[in-house]
Amino acid sequence: MREAVDRHFGQFTIRLSKAYPDLTKSDLSYCCLYLLDLNDADIAALMQRAYSTVSERSRKLKVLFGSEEPLSTILRGLAAEEQFL
């Protein structure tokens, strides 16, 4: 999935991991799903995780990005930037 996102969004996960080195590989997978505008319930079903687990990850990512905006909004903004390092 990350490869497809990187092809479509200009090496998005590579740029994201450089800008936010604390992101884990799992965090990057979640970011890809949020970038595709999926919600916590959809992600929980796709990743076979409890909704509470996905919701907690969402809160963690918002803290890391320093925003209360929906993750899809945050990540789409970052993806649109040519260089966010």
PDB file of N, CA, C and O in Angstrom:
ATOM      1  N   MET A   1       0.817  -1.182   0.000  1.00  0.00           N
ATOM      2  CA  MET A   1       0.000   0.000   0.000  1.00  0.00           C
ATOM      3  C   MET A   1       0.870   1.260   0.000  1.00  0.00           C
ATOM      4  O   MET A   1       0.605   2.214  -0.731  1.00  0.00           O
ATOM      5  N   ARG A   2       1.911   1.243   0.832  1.00  0.00           N
ATOM      6  CA  ARG A   2       2.775   2.431   0.893  1.00  0.00           C
ATOM      7  C   ARG A   2       3.410   2.719  -0.465  1.00  0.00           C
ATOM      8  O   ARG A   2       3.567   3.879  -0.843  1.00  0.00           O
ATOM      9  N   GLU A   3       3.775   1.675  -1.193  1.00  0.00           N
ATOM     10  CA  GLU A   3       4.376   1.878  -2.516  1.00  0.00           C
ATOM     11  C   GLU A   3       3.397   2.583  -3.453  1.00  0.00           C
ATOM     12  O   GLU A   3       3.778   3.497  -4.184  1.00  0.00           O
ATOM     13  N   ALA A   4       2.143   2.157  -3.428  1.00  0.00           N
ATOM     14  CA  ALA A   4       1.132   2.784  -4.286  1.00  0.00           C
ATOM     15  C   ALA A   4       0.914   4.242  -3.886  1.00  0.00           C
ATOM     16  O   ALA A   4       0.805   5.109  -4.753  1.00  0.00           O
ATOM     17  N   VAL A   5       0.852   4.517  -2.606  1.00  0.00           N
ATOM     18  CA  VAL A   5       0.694   5.895  -2.126  1.00  0.00           C
ATOM     19  C   VAL A   5       1.900   6.728  -2.539  1.00  0.00           C
ATOM     20  O   VAL A   5       1.747   7.867  -2.981  1.00  0.00           O
ATOM     21  N   ASP A   6       3.091   6.171  -2.400  1.00  0.00           N
ATOM     22  CA  ASP A   6       4.299   6.900  -2.788  1.00  0.00           C
ATOM     23  C   ASP A   6       4.308   7.223  -4.279  1.00  0.00           C
ATOM     24  O   ASP A   6       4.707   8.319  -4.673  1.00  0.00           O
ATOM     25  N   ARG A   7       3.875   6.288  -5.103  1.00  0.00           N
ATOM     26  CA  ARG A   7       3.830   6.541  -6.546  1.00  0.00           C
ATOM     27  C   ARG A   7       2.835   7.649  -6.873  1.00  0.00           C
ATOM     28  O   ARG A   7       3.112   8.522  -7.695  1.00  0.00           O
ATOM     29  N   HIS A   8       1.696   7.606  -6.232  1.00  0.00           N
ATOM     30  CA  HIS A   8       0.629   8.564  -6.546  1.00  0.00           C
ATOM     31  C   HIS A   8       0.851   9.937  -5.905  1.00  0.00           C
ATOM     32  O   HIS A   8       0.475  10.958  -6.480  1.00  0.00           O
ATOM     33  N   PHE A   9       1.449   9.963  -4.737  1.00  0.00           N
ATOM     34  CA  PHE A   9       1.596  11.212  -3.983  1.00  0.00           C
ATOM     35  C   PHE A   9       3.061  11.644  -3.840  1.00  0.00           C
ATOM     36  O   PHE A   9       3.431  12.228  -2.821  1.00  0.00           O
ATOM     37  N   GLY A  10       3.884  11.369  -4.832  1.00  0.00           N
ATOM     38  CA  GLY A  10       5.248  11.887  -4.864  1.00  0.00           C
ATOM     39  C   GLY A  10       6.118  11.512  -3.681  1.00  0.00           C
ATOM     40  O   GLY A  10       6.656  12.384  -2.998  1.00  0.00           O
ATOM     41  N   GLN A  11       6.259  10.209  -3.438  1.00  0.00           N
ATOM     42  CA  GLN A  11       7.116   9.697  -2.355  1.00  0.00           C
ATOM     43  C   GLN A  11       6.652  10.202  -0.981  1.00  0.00           C
ATOM     44  O   GLN A  11       7.464  10.546  -0.121  1.00  0.00           O
ATOM     45  N   PHE A  12       5.347  10.237  -0.801  1.00  0.00           N
ATOM     46  CA  PHE A  12       4.740  10.782   0.408  1.00  0.00           C
ATOM     47  C   PHE A  12       5.279  10.159   1.688  1.00  0.00           C
ATOM     48  O   PHE A  12       5.679  10.888   2.596  1.00  0.00           O
ATOM     49  N   THR A  13       5.300   8.845   1.788  1.00  0.00           N
ATOM     50  CA  THR A  13       5.722   8.229   3.058  1.00  0.00           C
ATOM     51  C   THR A  13       7.202   8.456   3.331  1.00  0.00           C
ATOM     52  O   THR A  13       7.615   8.539   4.488  1.00  0.00           O
ATOM     53  N   ILE A  14       7.987   8.556   2.292  1.00  0.00           N
ATOM     54  CA  ILE A  14       9.413   8.832   2.471  1.00  0.00           C
ATOM     55  C   ILE A  14       9.593  10.258   3.004  1.00  0.00           C
ATOM     56  O   ILE A  14      10.351  10.487   3.946  1.00  0.00           O
ATOM     57  N   ARG A  15       8.883  11.214   2.384  1.00  0.00           N
ATOM     58  CA  ARG A  15       8.962  12.603   2.843  1.00  0.00           C
ATOM     59  C   ARG A  15       8.414  12.738   4.261  1.00  0.00           C
ATOM     60  O   ARG A  15       8.963  13.468   5.086  1.00  0.00           O
ATOM     61  N   LEU A  16       7.327  12.025   4.529  1.00  0.00           N
ATOM     62  CA  LEU A  16       6.702  12.096   5.851  1.00  0.00           C
ATOM     63  C   LEU A  16       7.629  11.533   6.924  1.00  0.00           C
ATOM     64  O   LEU A  16       7.755  12.110   8.004  1.00  0.00           O
ATOM     65  N   SER A  17       8.272  10.415   6.629  1.00  0.00           N
ATOM     66  CA  SER A  17       9.158   9.803   7.633  1.00  0.00           C
ATOM     67  C   SER A  17      10.405  10.655   7.874  1.00  0.00           C
ATOM     68  O   SER A  17      10.964  10.631   8.971  1.00  0.00           O
ATOM     69  N   LYS A  18      10.845  11.401   6.869  1.00  0.00           N
ATOM     70  CA  LYS A  18      11.973  12.306   7.067  1.00  0.00           C
ATOM     71  C   LYS A  18      11.565  13.522   7.896  1.00  0.00           C
ATOM     72  O   LYS A  18      12.325  13.987   8.746  1.00  0.00           O
ATOM     73  N   ALA A  19      10.370  14.028   7.644  1.00  0.00           N
ATOM     74  CA  ALA A  19       9.888  15.204   8.377  1.00  0.00           C
ATOM     75  C   ALA A  19       9.496  14.852   9.808  1.00  0.00           C
ATOM     76  O   ALA A  19       9.611  15.684  10.708  1.00  0.00           O
ATOM     77  N   TYR A  20       9.036  13.622  10.019  1.00  0.00           N
ATOM     78  CA  TYR A  20       8.590  13.150  11.340  1.00  0.00           C
ATOM     79  C   TYR A  20       9.264  11.813  11.629  1.00  0.00           C
ATOM     80  O   TYR A  20       8.641  10.761  11.482  1.00  0.00           O
ATOM     81  N   PRO A  21      10.528  11.845  12.039  1.00  0.00           N
ATOM     82  CA  PRO A  21      11.282  10.597  12.215  1.00  0.00           C
ATOM     83  C   PRO A  21      10.758   9.688  13.326  1.00  0.00           C
ATOM     84  O   PRO A  21      11.149   8.523  13.394  1.00  0.00           O
ATOM     85  N   ASP A  22       9.890  10.188  14.188  1.00  0.00           N
ATOM     86  CA  ASP A  22       9.329   9.343  15.244  1.00  0.00           C
ATOM     87  C   ASP A  22       8.215   8.423  14.741  1.00  0.00           C
ATOM     88  O   ASP A  22       7.760   7.548  15.478  1.00  0.00           O
ATOM     89  N   LEU A  23       7.774   8.611  13.503  1.00  0.00           N
ATOM     90  CA  LEU A  23       6.734   7.744  12.949  1.00  0.00           C
ATOM     91  C   LEU A  23       7.274   6.330  12.747  1.00  0.00           C
ATOM     92  O   LEU A  23       8.367   6.142  12.213  1.00  0.00           O
ATOM     93  N   THR A  24       6.504   5.354  13.172  1.00  0.00           N
ATOM     94  CA  THR A  24       6.866   3.953  12.956  1.00  0.00           C
ATOM     95  C   THR A  24       6.334   3.506  11.587  1.00  0.00           C
ATOM     96  O   THR A  24       5.566   4.225  10.948  1.00  0.00           O
ATOM     97  N   LYS A  25       6.742   2.334  11.154  1.00  0.00           N
ATOM     98  CA  LYS A  25       6.208   1.779   9.902  1.00  0.00           C
ATOM     99  C   LYS A  25       4.692   1.601  10.009  1.00  0.00           C
ATOM    100  O   LYS A  25       3.959   1.834   9.048  1.00  0.00           O
ATOM    101  N   SER A  26       4.240   1.188  11.181  1.00  0.00           N
ATOM    102  CA  SER A  26       2.807   1.038  11.401  1.00  0.00           C
ATOM    103  C   SER A  26       2.099   2.389  11.317  1.00  0.00           C
ATOM    104  O   SER A  26       1.023   2.487  10.728  1.00  0.00           O
ATOM    105  N   ASP A  27       2.694   3.430  11.899  1.00  0.00           N
ATOM    106  CA  ASP A  27       2.128   4.777  11.812  1.00  0.00           C
ATOM    107  C   ASP A  27       1.991   5.198  10.348  1.00  0.00           C
ATOM    108  O   ASP A  27       0.979   5.780   9.957  1.00  0.00           O
ATOM    109  N   LEU A  28       3.007   4.903   9.547  1.00  0.00           N
ATOM    110  CA  LEU A  28       2.969   5.268   8.134  1.00  0.00           C
ATOM    111  C   LEU A  28       1.839   4.550   7.401  1.00  0.00           C
ATOM    112  O   LEU A  28       1.210   5.118   6.509  1.00  0.00           O
ATOM    113  N   SER A  29       1.589   3.312   7.777  1.00  0.00           N
ATOM    114  CA  SER A  29       0.466   2.584   7.169  1.00  0.00           C
ATOM    115  C   SER A  29      -0.855   3.248   7.507  1.00  0.00           C
ATOM    116  O   SER A  29      -1.715   3.412   6.642  1.00  0.00           O
ATOM    117  N   TYR A  30      -1.014   3.629   8.768  1.00  0.00           N
ATOM    118  CA  TYR A  30      -2.224   4.346   9.174  1.00  0.00           C
ATOM    119  C   TYR A  30      -2.334   5.660   8.415  1.00  0.00           C
ATOM    120  O   TYR A  30      -3.417   6.020   7.954  1.00  0.00           O
ATOM    121  N   CYS A  31      -1.231   6.373   8.283  1.00  0.00           N
ATOM    122  CA  CYS A  31      -1.238   7.651   7.569  1.00  0.00           C
ATOM    123  C   CYS A  31      -1.702   7.472   6.130  1.00  0.00           C
ATOM    124  O   CYS A  31      -2.436   8.311   5.608  1.00  0.00           O
ATOM    125  N   CYS A  32      -1.288   6.403   5.492  1.00  0.00           N
ATOM    126  CA  CYS A  32      -1.729   6.129   4.124  1.00  0.00           C
ATOM    127  C   CYS A  32      -3.241   5.974   4.067  1.00  0.00           C
ATOM    128  O   CYS A  32      -3.889   6.494   3.158  1.00  0.00           O
ATOM    129  N   LEU A  33      -3.795   5.272   5.021  1.00  0.00           N
ATOM    130  CA  LEU A  33      -5.241   5.059   5.040  1.00  0.00           C
ATOM    131  C   LEU A  33      -5.990   6.353   5.326  1.00  0.00           C
ATOM    132  O   LEU A  33      -7.022   6.621   4.711  1.00  0.00           O
ATOM    133  N   TYR A  34      -5.484   7.152   6.248  1.00  0.00           N
ATOM    134  CA  TYR A  34      -6.112   8.451   6.515  1.00  0.00           C
ATOM    135  C   TYR A  34      -5.986   9.364   5.299  1.00  0.00           C
ATOM    136  O   TYR A  34      -6.913  10.111   4.990  1.00  0.00           O
ATOM    137  N   LEU A  35      -4.859   9.312   4.614  1.00  0.00           N
ATOM    138  CA  LEU A  35      -4.662  10.110   3.410  1.00  0.00           C
ATOM    139  C   LEU A  35      -5.719   9.772   2.367  1.00  0.00           C
ATOM    140  O   LEU A  35      -6.153  10.643   1.614  1.00  0.00           O
ATOM    141  N   LEU A  36      -6.128   8.527   2.323  1.00  0.00           N
ATOM    142  CA  LEU A  36      -7.163   8.085   1.383  1.00  0.00           C
ATOM    143  C   LEU A  36      -8.566   8.409   1.879  1.00  0.00           C
ATOM    144  O   LEU A  36      -9.558   7.982   1.290  1.00  0.00           O
ATOM    145  N   ASP A  37      -8.638   9.174   2.979  1.00  0.00           N
ATOM    146  CA  ASP A  37      -9.889   9.686   3.550  1.00  0.00           C
ATOM    147  C   ASP A  37     -10.769   8.602   4.186  1.00  0.00           C
ATOM    148  O   ASP A  37     -11.994   8.716   4.204  1.00  0.00           O
ATOM    149  N   LEU A  38     -10.127   7.558   4.705  1.00  0.00           N
ATOM    150  CA  LEU A  38     -10.880   6.558   5.454  1.00  0.00           C
ATOM    151  C   LEU A  38     -11.033   7.041   6.891  1.00  0.00           C
ATOM    152  O   LEU A  38     -10.183   7.769   7.404  1.00  0.00           O
ATOM    153  N   ASN A  39     -12.115   6.634   7.530  1.00  0.00           N
ATOM    154  CA  ASN A  39     -12.326   7.026   8.924  1.00  0.00           C
ATOM    155  C   ASN A  39     -11.858   5.912   9.862  1.00  0.00           C
ATOM    156  O   ASN A  39     -11.472   4.831   9.416  1.00  0.00           O
ATOM    157  N   ASP A  40     -11.897   6.192  11.159  1.00  0.00           N
ATOM    158  CA  ASP A  40     -11.390   5.228  12.142  1.00  0.00           C
ATOM    159  C   ASP A  40     -12.098   3.875  12.052  1.00  0.00           C
ATOM    160  O   ASP A  40     -11.454   2.832  12.169  1.00  0.00           O
ATOM    161  N   ALA A  41     -13.404   3.885  11.849  1.00  0.00           N
ATOM    162  CA  ALA A  41     -14.156   2.627  11.772  1.00  0.00           C
ATOM    163  C   ALA A  41     -13.722   1.806  10.560  1.00  0.00           C
ATOM    164  O   ALA A  41     -13.541   0.592  10.660  1.00  0.00           O
ATOM    165  N   ASP A  42     -13.554   2.467   9.419  1.00  0.00           N
ATOM    166  CA  ASP A  42     -13.112   1.769   8.204  1.00  0.00           C
ATOM    167  C   ASP A  42     -11.708   1.192   8.387  1.00  0.00           C
ATOM    168  O   ASP A  42     -11.432   0.058   7.996  1.00  0.00           O
ATOM    169  N   ILE A  43     -10.834   1.990   8.987  1.00  0.00           N
ATOM    170  CA  ILE A  43      -9.455   1.545   9.200  1.00  0.00           C
ATOM    171  C   ILE A  43      -9.417   0.374  10.170  1.00  0.00           C
ATOM    172  O   ILE A  43      -8.661  -0.577   9.969  1.00  0.00           O
ATOM    173  N   ALA A  44     -10.228   0.438  11.221  1.00  0.00           N
ATOM    174  CA  ALA A  44     -10.289  -0.666  12.181  1.00  0.00           C
ATOM    175  C   ALA A  44     -10.698  -1.960  11.476  1.00  0.00           C
ATOM    176  O   ALA A  44     -10.127  -3.019  11.736  1.00  0.00           O
ATOM    177  N   ALA A  45     -11.676  -1.872  10.592  1.00  0.00           N
ATOM    178  CA  ALA A  45     -12.133  -3.064   9.865  1.00  0.00           C
ATOM    179  C   ALA A  45     -11.040  -3.569   8.918  1.00  0.00           C
ATOM    180  O   ALA A  45     -10.765  -4.768   8.876  1.00  0.00           O
ATOM    181  N   LEU A  46     -10.421  -2.670   8.165  1.00  0.00           N
ATOM    182  CA  LEU A  46      -9.388  -3.077   7.208  1.00  0.00           C
ATOM    183  C   LEU A  46      -8.154  -3.665   7.879  1.00  0.00           C
ATOM    184  O   LEU A  46      -7.556  -4.617   7.377  1.00  0.00           O
ATOM    185  N   MET A  47      -7.777  -3.089   9.021  1.00  0.00           N
ATOM    186  CA  MET A  47      -6.551  -3.527   9.693  1.00  0.00           C
ATOM    187  C   MET A  47      -6.834  -4.590  10.755  1.00  0.00           C
ATOM    188  O   MET A  47      -5.921  -5.068  11.428  1.00  0.00           O
ATOM    189  N   GLN A  48      -8.104  -4.951  10.895  1.00  0.00           N
ATOM    190  CA  GLN A  48      -8.529  -5.951  11.873  1.00  0.00           C
ATOM    191  C   GLN A  48      -8.044  -5.589  13.275  1.00  0.00           C
ATOM    192  O   GLN A  48      -7.435  -6.391  13.982  1.00  0.00           O
ATOM    193  N   ARG A  49      -8.346  -4.337  13.644  1.00  0.00           N
ATOM    194  CA  ARG A  49      -8.001  -3.811  14.961  1.00  0.00           C
ATOM    195  C   ARG A  49      -9.270  -3.326  15.633  1.00  0.00           C
ATOM    196  O   ARG A  49     -10.271  -3.050  14.972  1.00  0.00           O
ATOM    197  N   ALA A  50      -9.220  -3.227  16.934  1.00  0.00           N
ATOM    198  CA  ALA A  50     -10.347  -2.674  17.674  1.00  0.00           C
ATOM    199  C   ALA A  50     -10.468  -1.188  17.350  1.00  0.00           C
ATOM    200  O   ALA A  50      -9.467  -0.507  17.133  1.00  0.00           O
ATOM    201  N   TYR A  51     -11.689  -0.702  17.321  1.00  0.00           N
ATOM    202  CA  TYR A  51     -11.916   0.714  17.049  1.00  0.00           C
ATOM    203  C   TYR A  51     -11.135   1.572  18.035  1.00  0.00           C
ATOM    204  O   TYR A  51     -10.552   2.585  17.649  1.00  0.00           O
ATOM    205  N   SER A  52     -11.118   1.177  19.295  1.00  0.00           N
ATOM    206  CA  SER A  52     -10.411   1.963  20.313  1.00  0.00           C
ATOM    207  C   SER A  52      -8.906   2.043  20.024  1.00  0.00           C
ATOM    208  O   SER A  52      -8.273   3.061  20.302  1.00  0.00           O
ATOM    209  N   THR A  53      -8.348   0.987  19.478  1.00  0.00           N
ATOM    210  CA  THR A  53      -6.933   0.980  19.121  1.00  0.00           C
ATOM    211  C   THR A  53      -6.655   1.997  18.017  1.00  0.00           C
ATOM    212  O   THR A  53      -5.687   2.754  18.089  1.00  0.00           O
ATOM    213  N   VAL A  54      -7.498   2.009  17.011  1.00  0.00           N
ATOM    214  CA  VAL A  54      -7.332   2.935  15.895  1.00  0.00           C
ATOM    215  C   VAL A  54      -7.576   4.368  16.362  1.00  0.00           C
ATOM    216  O   VAL A  54      -6.853   5.280  15.961  1.00  0.00           O
ATOM    217  N   SER A  55      -8.566   4.569  17.187  1.00  0.00           N
ATOM    218  CA  SER A  55      -8.859   5.902  17.709  1.00  0.00           C
ATOM    219  C   SER A  55      -7.690   6.440  18.523  1.00  0.00           C
ATOM    220  O   SER A  55      -7.347   7.618  18.420  1.00  0.00           O
ATOM    221  N   GLU A  56      -7.083   5.584  19.326  1.00  0.00           N
ATOM    222  CA  GLU A  56      -5.919   5.991  20.123  1.00  0.00           C
ATOM    223  C   GLU A  56      -4.747   6.343  19.209  1.00  0.00           C
ATOM    224  O   GLU A  56      -4.031   7.311  19.464  1.00  0.00           O
ATOM    225  N   ARG A  57      -4.549   5.568  18.155  1.00  0.00           N
ATOM    226  CA  ARG A  57      -3.474   5.870  17.197  1.00  0.00           C
ATOM    227  C   ARG A  57      -3.743   7.217  16.534  1.00  0.00           C
ATOM    228  O   ARG A  57      -2.820   8.003  16.325  1.00  0.00           O
ATOM    229  N   SER A  58      -4.985   7.478  16.211  1.00  0.00           N
ATOM    230  CA  SER A  58      -5.361   8.759  15.611  1.00  0.00           C
ATOM    231  C   SER A  58      -5.001   9.917  16.542  1.00  0.00           C
ATOM    232  O   SER A  58      -4.447  10.921  16.094  1.00  0.00           O
ATOM    233  N   ARG A  59      -5.309   9.785  17.817  1.00  0.00           N
ATOM    234  CA  ARG A  59      -4.956  10.833  18.793  1.00  0.00           C
ATOM    235  C   ARG A  59      -3.440  11.010  18.867  1.00  0.00           C
ATOM    236  O   ARG A  59      -2.947  12.136  18.920  1.00  0.00           O
ATOM    237  N   LYS A  60      -2.708   9.907  18.870  1.00  0.00           N
ATOM    238  CA  LYS A  60      -1.243   9.962  18.924  1.00  0.00           C
ATOM    239  C   LYS A  60      -0.685  10.712  17.711  1.00  0.00           C
ATOM    240  O   LYS A  60       0.210  11.546  17.851  1.00  0.00           O
ATOM    241  N   LEU A  61      -1.211  10.419  16.533  1.00  0.00           N
ATOM    242  CA  LEU A  61      -0.729  11.061  15.321  1.00  0.00           C
ATOM    243  C   LEU A  61      -1.051  12.553  15.313  1.00  0.00           C
ATOM    244  O   LEU A  61      -0.231  13.360  14.876  1.00  0.00           O
ATOM    245  N   LYS A  62      -2.227  12.921  15.787  1.00  0.00           N
ATOM    246  CA  LYS A  62      -2.583  14.339  15.856  1.00  0.00           C
ATOM    247  C   LYS A  62      -1.629  15.095  16.773  1.00  0.00           C
ATOM    248  O   LYS A  62      -1.236  16.222  16.472  1.00  0.00           O
ATOM    249  N   VAL A  63      -1.257  14.478  17.892  1.00  0.00           N
ATOM    250  CA  VAL A  63      -0.291  15.101  18.805  1.00  0.00           C
ATOM    251  C   VAL A  63       1.055  15.251  18.099  1.00  0.00           C
ATOM    252  O   VAL A  63       1.685  16.305  18.178  1.00  0.00           O
ATOM    253  N   LEU A  64       1.487  14.215  17.422  1.00  0.00           N
ATOM    254  CA  LEU A  64       2.766  14.254  16.707  1.00  0.00           C
ATOM    255  C   LEU A  64       2.779  15.351  15.643  1.00  0.00           C
ATOM    256  O   LEU A  64       3.783  16.043  15.475  1.00  0.00           O
ATOM    257  N   PHE A  65       1.666  15.510  14.924  1.00  0.00           N
ATOM    258  CA  PHE A  65       1.570  16.534  13.887  1.00  0.00           C
ATOM    259  C   PHE A  65       1.231  17.909  14.455  1.00  0.00           C
ATOM    260  O   PHE A  65       1.292  18.909  13.741  1.00  0.00           O
ATOM    261  N   GLY A  66       0.874  17.960  15.742  1.00  0.00           N
ATOM    262  CA  GLY A  66       0.582  19.232  16.390  1.00  0.00           C
ATOM    263  C   GLY A  66      -0.678  19.907  15.888  1.00  0.00           C
ATOM    264  O   GLY A  66      -0.713  21.128  15.732  1.00  0.00           O
ATOM    265  N   SER A  67      -1.713  19.122  15.634  1.00  0.00           N
ATOM    266  CA  SER A  67      -2.951  19.680  15.094  1.00  0.00           C
ATOM    267  C   SER A  67      -4.158  18.901  15.613  1.00  0.00           C
ATOM    268  O   SER A  67      -4.069  17.709  15.908  1.00  0.00           O
ATOM    269  N   GLU A  68      -5.275  19.597  15.715  1.00  0.00           N
ATOM    270  CA  GLU A  68      -6.537  18.957  16.072  1.00  0.00           C
ATOM    271  C   GLU A  68      -7.414  18.716  14.847  1.00  0.00           C
ATOM    272  O   GLU A  68      -8.521  18.190  14.963  1.00  0.00           O
ATOM    273  N   GLU A  69      -6.920  19.098  13.688  1.00  0.00           N
ATOM    274  CA  GLU A  69      -7.654  18.875  12.432  1.00  0.00           C
ATOM    275  C   GLU A  69      -7.813  17.369  12.208  1.00  0.00           C
ATOM    276  O   GLU A  69      -7.036  16.580  12.747  1.00  0.00           O
ATOM    277  N   PRO A  70      -8.806  16.965  11.421  1.00  0.00           N
ATOM    278  CA  PRO A  70      -8.897  15.548  11.053  1.00  0.00           C
ATOM    279  C   PRO A  70      -7.609  15.109  10.357  1.00  0.00           C
ATOM    280  O   PRO A  70      -7.012  15.879   9.604  1.00  0.00           O
ATOM    281  N   LEU A  71      -7.188  13.883  10.608  1.00  0.00           N
ATOM    282  CA  LEU A  71      -5.940  13.398  10.018  1.00  0.00           C
ATOM    283  C   LEU A  71      -5.966  13.437   8.496  1.00  0.00           C
ATOM    284  O   LEU A  71      -4.944  13.716   7.868  1.00  0.00           O
ATOM    285  N   SER A  72      -7.105  13.164   7.902  1.00  0.00           N
ATOM    286  CA  SER A  72      -7.164  13.215   6.437  1.00  0.00           C
ATOM    287  C   SER A  72      -6.841  14.624   5.942  1.00  0.00           C
ATOM    288  O   SER A  72      -6.186  14.777   4.911  1.00  0.00           O
ATOM    289  N   THR A  73      -7.285  15.644   6.656  1.00  0.00           N
ATOM    290  CA  THR A  73      -7.001  17.031   6.283  1.00  0.00           C
ATOM    291  C   THR A  73      -5.522  17.348   6.455  1.00  0.00           C
ATOM    292  O   THR A  73      -4.903  17.951   5.578  1.00  0.00           O
ATOM    293  N   ILE A  74      -4.963  16.943   7.583  1.00  0.00           N
ATOM    294  CA  ILE A  74      -3.541  17.174   7.863  1.00  0.00           C
ATOM    295  C   ILE A  74      -2.685  16.521   6.782  1.00  0.00           C
ATOM    296  O   ILE A  74      -1.798  17.154   6.207  1.00  0.00           O
ATOM    297  N   LEU A  75      -2.962  15.258   6.517  1.00  0.00           N
ATOM    298  CA  LEU A  75      -2.115  14.483   5.599  1.00  0.00           C
ATOM    299  C   LEU A  75      -2.293  14.911   4.153  1.00  0.00           C
ATOM    300  O   LEU A  75      -1.329  14.900   3.387  1.00  0.00           O
ATOM    301  N   ARG A  76      -3.491  15.284   3.767  1.00  0.00           N
ATOM    302  CA  ARG A  76      -3.688  15.777   2.401  1.00  0.00           C
ATOM    303  C   ARG A  76      -2.948  17.099   2.203  1.00  0.00           C
ATOM    304  O   ARG A  76      -2.407  17.358   1.128  1.00  0.00           O
ATOM    305  N   GLY A  77      -2.925  17.923   3.231  1.00  0.00           N
ATOM    306  CA  GLY A  77      -2.161  19.158   3.166  1.00  0.00           C
ATOM    307  C   GLY A  77      -0.674  18.883   2.997  1.00  0.00           C
ATOM    308  O   GLY A  77      -0.005  19.517   2.181  1.00  0.00           O
ATOM    309  N   LEU A  78      -0.165  17.938   3.771  1.00  0.00           N
ATOM    310  CA  LEU A  78       1.239  17.582   3.646  1.00  0.00           C
ATOM    311  C   LEU A  78       1.552  16.961   2.289  1.00  0.00           C
ATOM    312  O   LEU A  78       2.597  17.240   1.702  1.00  0.00           O
ATOM    313  N   ALA A  79       0.658  16.127   1.795  1.00  0.00           N
ATOM    314  CA  ALA A  79       0.872  15.471   0.506  1.00  0.00           C
ATOM    315  C   ALA A  79       0.896  16.479  -0.630  1.00  0.00           C
ATOM    316  O   ALA A  79       1.586  16.272  -1.628  1.00  0.00           O
ATOM    317  N   ALA A  80       0.153  17.566  -0.491  1.00  0.00           N
ATOM    318  CA  ALA A  80       0.079  18.576  -1.537  1.00  0.00           C
ATOM    319  C   ALA A  80       1.343  19.439  -1.589  1.00  0.00           C
ATOM    320  O   ALA A  80       1.659  20.030  -2.621  1.00  0.00           O
ATOM    321  N   GLU A  81       2.054  19.502  -0.474  1.00  0.00           N
ATOM    322  CA  GLU A  81       3.266  20.300  -0.446  1.00  0.00           C
ATOM    323  C   GLU A  81       4.368  19.560  -1.192  1.00  0.00           C
ATOM    324  O   GLU A  81       4.566  18.360  -1.001  1.00  0.00           O
ATOM    325  N   GLU A  82       5.066  20.275  -2.023  1.00  0.00           N
ATOM    326  CA  GLU A  82       6.158  19.665  -2.784  1.00  0.00           C
ATOM    327  C   GLU A  82       7.249  19.151  -1.840  1.00  0.00           C
ATOM    328  O   GLU A  82       7.793  18.062  -2.025  1.00  0.00           O
ATOM    329  N   GLN A  83       7.546  19.946  -0.849  1.00  0.00           N
ATOM    330  CA  GLN A  83       8.607  19.567   0.092  1.00  0.00           C
ATOM    331  C   GLN A  83       8.184  20.063   1.474  1.00  0.00           C
ATOM    332  O   GLN A  83       8.064  21.268   1.691  1.00  0.00           O
ATOM    333  N   PHE A  84       7.963  19.159   2.385  1.00  0.00           N
ATOM    334  CA  PHE A  84       7.563  19.605   3.719  1.00  0.00           C
ATOM    335  C   PHE A  84       8.608  19.297   4.759  1.00  0.00           C
ATOM    336  O   PHE A  84       8.287  19.137   5.937  1.00  0.00           O
ATOM    337  N   LEU A  85       9.845  19.213   4.346  1.00  0.00           N
ATOM    338  CA  LEU A  85      10.936  18.998   5.303  1.00  0.00           C
ATOM    339  C   LEU A  85      11.380  20.299   5.903  1.00  0.00           C
ATOM    340  O   LEU A  85      12.291  20.318   6.732  1.00  0.00           O
TER     341      LEU A  85
END
